[in-house]
């Protein structure tokens, strides 16, 4: 679930990542947890889902640990969209990957990206 309580599909095509998530969920099942289609994959300390604020803090900490001090979830998403655009991916495909309802939102995300990589 995303901001605005919209459901969005994430494509995980990196085998180590999918293996790690399957292993993690398997361990939760072994502990007797019931996993439903709306169960959070990653839980907070109170056994519930992460809030947007909590995820922002987690990502900001991860970015900072590799020297990206002024990055956030949103700058990361804008950079993702911009890089796809720079490599010739169609804006309709970028819109789908970003989960935007409007192509205008996608175009704004690409135009307003302050991060440039060489």
Secondary structure as UniProt FT lines:
FT   TURN            3..4
FT   HELIX           15..30
FT   TURN            31..32
FT   TURN            37..38
FT   TURN            45..46
FT   HELIX           52..65
FT   TURN            66..67
FT   TURN            69..70
FT   HELIX           73..86
FT   TURN            87..88
FT   HELIX           91..98
FT   HELIX           103..111
//
